[in-house]
Amino acid sequence: NLSAFWAQIQSGLSAAERAFALIDADPNVVQTDKRDVPPLKGLVHFDDIHFRYVENEPILSHFNLLIQPGETLALVGHTGAGKSSIAKLIARFYEYQQGKLLIDGQDIRTFDLPQYRKQLGIVSQVPFLFSGTVADNIRYAAPNVTDAEMLDMARKIGEGEWLETLPNGIQTEVGER
């Protein structure tokens, strides 16, 4: 039996090695300071940003954008136009090469990175669910919320209409993805 699972064991060890390498990797972003991050209002200012993933293939050149707190913004364009890159720059997943990126008038490079990211909410283009209940998935980023707060959050997602379609409400078990 053990020899039958050997290939799976090797594959699992290989995957674990890659995962640990990612966990141990240093971030690719330049931090000029580690200042405490005040509660963010949400004023985002891209000031003459230049960004590329690889040399000689610019994604953003002389990019300027001002997003006011509470403003709803739709980024529309063809594949590779830089829509996702803009969100990734705000989240500090990537480093821009020139210009300034300011949040509430402060250079994003001066914020303590873990503190800064705790104030962000990122919604992927492809939703991902963890194995467990709907409630577990909602509580993933905020484990200390009360049941009432969690239910209130759930009702705000799609105006809550989806809750009635679940056989056990927010206690319905969901599979991964």
DRENDO-1510 file (C-alpha; in Angstrom, 1 decimal, always signed):
<recs>
REC; n; res; u; v; w
REC; 1; ASN; +0.0; +0.0; +0.0 .
REC; 2; LEU; +2.8; +2.4; +0.9 .
REC; 3; SER; +4.5; +1.9; -2.5 .
REC; 4; ALA; +1.2; +2.7; -4.3 .
REC; 5; PHE; +1.1; +6.1; -2.5 .
REC; 6; TRP; +4.8; +6.9; -3.0 .
REC; 7; ALA; +4.2; +9.1; -6.1 .
REC; 8; GLN; +1.6; +11.1; -4.1 .
REC; 9; ILE; +3.9; +11.4; -1.1 .
REC; 10; GLN; +6.7; +12.8; -3.4 .
REC; 11; SER; +4.3; +15.2; -5.1 .
REC; 12; GLY; +3.1; +16.4; -1.7 .
REC; 13; LEU; +6.7; +16.9; -0.4 .
REC; 14; SER; +7.5; +18.9; -3.5 .
REC; 15; ALA; +4.5; +21.1; -3.2 .
REC; 16; ALA; +5.2; +21.7; +0.5 .
REC; 17; GLU; +8.8; +22.7; -0.4 .
REC; 18; ARG; +7.5; +25.3; -2.9 .
REC; 19; ALA; +4.9; +26.6; -0.3 .
REC; 20; PHE; +7.6; +27.0; +2.4 .
REC; 21; ALA; +9.9; +28.8; -0.1 .
REC; 22; LEU; +7.1; +31.3; -0.8 .
REC; 23; ILE; +6.5; +31.8; +2.9 .
REC; 24; ASP; +10.2; +32.4; +3.5 .
REC; 25; ALA; +10.7; +34.7; +0.5 .
REC; 26; ASP; +11.3; +38.4; +1.2 .
REC; 27; PRO; +8.8; +40.8; -0.2 .
REC; 28; ASN; +9.8; +42.4; -3.5 .
REC; 29; VAL; +8.7; +45.9; -2.4 .
REC; 30; VAL; +10.8; +48.8; -1.3 .
REC; 31; GLN; +10.0; +50.2; +2.1 .
REC; 32; THR; +11.6; +53.5; +3.1 .
REC; 33; ASP; +10.1; +53.4; +6.6 .
REC; 34; LYS; +7.9; +51.4; +8.9 .
REC; 35; ARG; +5.6; +54.0; +10.3 .
REC; 36; ASP; +2.4; +53.1; +12.1 .
REC; 37; VAL; -0.6; +53.3; +9.8 .
REC; 38; PRO; -3.4; +55.5; +10.9 .
REC; 39; PRO; -7.0; +54.5; +10.1 .
REC; 40; LEU; -7.1; +55.0; +6.3 .
REC; 41; LYS; -9.7; +57.2; +4.7 .
REC; 42; GLY; -9.1; +55.9; +1.2 .
REC; 43; LEU; -7.7; +58.8; -0.9 .
REC; 44; VAL; -5.5; +57.1; -3.5 .
REC; 45; HIS; -3.2; +59.1; -5.7 .
REC; 46; PHE; -1.1; +57.6; -8.5 .
REC; 47; ASP; +1.4; +60.4; -9.4 .
REC; 48; ASP; +3.3; +59.8; -12.6 .
REC; 49; ILE; +3.7; +56.1; -11.9 .
REC; 50; HIS; +5.9; +53.9; -14.2 .
REC; 51; PHE; +5.5; +50.2; -13.7 .
REC; 52; ARG; +6.7; +47.1; -15.5 .
REC; 53; TYR; +6.9; +43.4; -14.6 .
REC; 54; VAL; +9.9; +42.9; -16.9 .
REC; 55; GLU; +12.5; +45.2; -18.5 .
REC; 56; ASN; +11.4; +46.9; -21.8 .
REC; 57; GLU; +7.7; +45.9; -21.3 .
REC; 58; PRO; +5.9; +48.8; -19.6 .
REC; 59; ILE; +2.5; +48.2; -18.1 .
REC; 60; LEU; +1.9; +51.8; -16.9 .
REC; 61; SER; +3.8; +54.9; -18.2 .
REC; 62; HIS; +3.2; +58.4; -16.8 .
REC; 63; PHE; +0.1; +57.0; -15.1 .
REC; 64; ASN; -2.0; +59.5; -13.0 .
REC; 65; LEU; -5.1; +58.7; -11.1 .
REC; 66; LEU; -6.9; +60.3; -8.1 .
REC; 67; ILE; -9.5; +58.2; -6.3 .
REC; 68; GLN; -11.5; +59.9; -3.7 .
REC; 69; PRO; -12.5; +58.2; -0.4 .
REC; 70; GLY; -15.8; +56.3; -0.9 .
REC; 71; GLU; -15.6; +56.7; -4.7 .
REC; 72; THR; -16.6; +53.8; -6.9 .
REC; 73; LEU; -14.3; +53.2; -9.8 .
REC; 74; ALA; -14.6; +50.8; -12.7 .
REC; 75; LEU; -11.4; +49.9; -14.5 .
REC; 76; VAL; -12.2; +48.7; -18.0 .
REC; 77; GLY; -9.8; +47.6; -20.7 .
REC; 78; HIS; -8.4; +44.7; -22.7 .
REC; 79; THR; -6.3; +41.9; -21.1 .
REC; 80; GLY; -2.9; +43.2; -20.2 .
REC; 81; ALA; -4.0; +46.8; -20.0 .
REC; 82; GLY; -3.0; +47.1; -16.3 .
REC; 83; LYS; -6.3; +46.9; -14.5 .
REC; 84; SER; -5.2; +44.2; -12.0 .
REC; 85; SER; -1.7; +45.7; -11.8 .
REC; 86; ILE; -3.2; +48.9; -10.4 .
REC; 87; ALA; -4.9; +47.0; -7.5 .
REC; 88; LYS; -1.7; +45.0; -6.9 .
REC; 89; LEU; +0.3; +48.2; -6.7 .
REC; 90; ILE; -2.1; +49.6; -4.1 .
REC; 91; ALA; -1.8; +46.3; -2.1 .
REC; 92; ARG; +2.0; +46.5; -2.4 .
REC; 93; PHE; +2.2; +43.1; -4.0 .
REC; 94; TYR; +4.5; +44.7; -6.7 .
REC; 95; GLU; +6.9; +47.6; -6.8 .
REC; 96; TYR; +6.6; +50.5; -9.2 .
REC; 97; GLN; +9.8; +51.9; -10.8 .
REC; 98; GLN; +9.1; +55.6; -10.8 .
REC; 99; GLY; +6.6; +58.2; -9.5 .
REC; 100; LYS; +4.7; +58.3; -6.2 .
REC; 101; LEU; +1.8; +56.3; -4.9 .
REC; 102; LEU; +0.1; +58.2; -2.0 .
REC; 103; ILE; -2.6; +57.0; +0.3 .
REC; 104; ASP; -4.3; +59.8; +2.2 .
REC; 105; GLY; -1.4; +62.1; +1.1 .
REC; 106; GLN; +1.3; +59.8; +2.6 .
REC; 107; ASP; +3.9; +57.8; +0.6 .
REC; 108; ILE; +2.8; +54.2; +0.6 .
REC; 109; ARG; +6.4; +53.1; +0.9 .
REC; 110; THR; +6.6; +54.6; +4.4 .
REC; 111; PHE; +3.8; +52.5; +6.0 .
REC; 112; ASP; +4.5; +49.3; +8.0 .
REC; 113; LEU; +3.5; +46.7; +5.5 .
REC; 114; PRO; +1.6; +44.2; +7.7 .
REC; 115; GLN; -0.3; +47.0; +9.4 .
REC; 116; TYR; -1.1; +48.6; +6.0 .
REC; 117; ARG; -2.4; +45.4; +4.5 .
REC; 118; LYS; -4.6; +44.7; +7.5 .
REC; 119; GLN; -6.7; +47.7; +6.5 .
REC; 120; LEU; -7.2; +46.5; +2.9 .
REC; 121; GLY; -9.9; +44.4; +1.5 .
REC; 122; ILE; -9.2; +42.6; -1.7 .
REC; 123; VAL; -11.9; +40.9; -3.8 .
REC; 124; SER; -10.4; +38.6; -6.4 .
REC; 125; GLN; -11.7; +38.3; -9.9 .
REC; 126; VAL; -12.1; +34.6; -9.1 .
REC; 127; PRO; -13.8; +34.0; -5.8 .
REC; 128; PHE; -12.3; +31.3; -3.5 .
REC; 129; LEU; -14.1; +29.4; -0.7 .
REC; 130; PHE; -12.4; +27.4; +2.0 .
REC; 131; SER; -13.8; +24.1; +3.0 .
REC; 132; GLY; -16.2; +24.6; +6.0 .
REC; 133; THR; -19.3; +26.6; +6.5 .
REC; 134; VAL; -20.4; +29.8; +4.8 .
REC; 135; ALA; -20.0; +31.4; +8.3 .
REC; 136; ASP; -16.4; +30.1; +8.5 .
REC; 137; ASN; -15.6; +31.7; +5.2 .
REC; 138; ILE; -17.1; +35.1; +6.2 .
REC; 139; ARG; -15.3; +35.0; +9.5 .
REC; 140; TYR; -12.0; +34.1; +7.9 .
REC; 141; ALA; -10.6; +37.7; +8.0 .
REC; 142; ALA; -12.4; +38.8; +11.2 .
REC; 143; PRO; -12.6; +35.8; +13.5 .
REC; 144; ASN; -13.8; +37.8; +16.5 .
REC; 145; VAL; -17.0; +39.2; +15.0 .
REC; 146; THR; -20.2; +38.3; +16.7 .
REC; 147; ASP; -22.9; +36.1; +15.1 .
REC; 148; ALA; -25.1; +39.2; +14.6 .
REC; 149; GLU; -22.2; +41.2; +13.0 .
REC; 150; MET; -21.4; +38.2; +10.7 .
REC; 151; LEU; -25.0; +37.8; +9.6 .
REC; 152; ASP; -25.2; +41.5; +8.9 .
REC; 153; MET; -22.1; +41.2; +6.7 .
REC; 154; ALA; -23.6; +38.3; +4.9 .
REC; 155; ARG; -26.8; +40.2; +4.2 .
REC; 156; LYS; -24.7; +43.0; +2.6 .
REC; 157; ILE; -23.3; +40.6; +0.0 .
REC; 158; GLY; -25.6; +40.7; -3.0 .
REC; 159; GLU; -28.3; +42.2; -0.8 .
REC; 160; GLY; -28.6; +38.9; +1.1 .
REC; 161; GLU; -30.8; +37.2; -1.5 .
REC; 162; TRP; -28.4; +34.2; -1.7 .
REC; 163; LEU; -28.9; +33.4; +1.9 .
REC; 164; GLU; -32.4; +32.0; +1.3 .
REC; 165; THR; -31.0; +29.6; -1.4 .
REC; 166; LEU; -28.8; +27.8; +1.1 .
REC; 167; PRO; -30.3; +24.7; +2.8 .
REC; 168; ASN; -28.8; +25.5; +6.3 .
REC; 169; GLY; -28.4; +29.3; +5.9 .
REC; 170; ILE; -24.9; +30.5; +6.8 .
REC; 171; GLN; -24.2; +27.2; +8.5 .
REC; 172; THR; -24.3; +25.4; +5.1 .
REC; 173; GLU; -21.2; +23.4; +4.4 .
REC; 174; VAL; -19.3; +24.4; +1.3 .
REC; 175; GLY; -16.4; +22.7; -0.4 .
REC; 176; GLU; -13.1; +24.3; -1.3 .
REC; 177; ARG; -13.3; +26.7; -4.2 .
</recs>
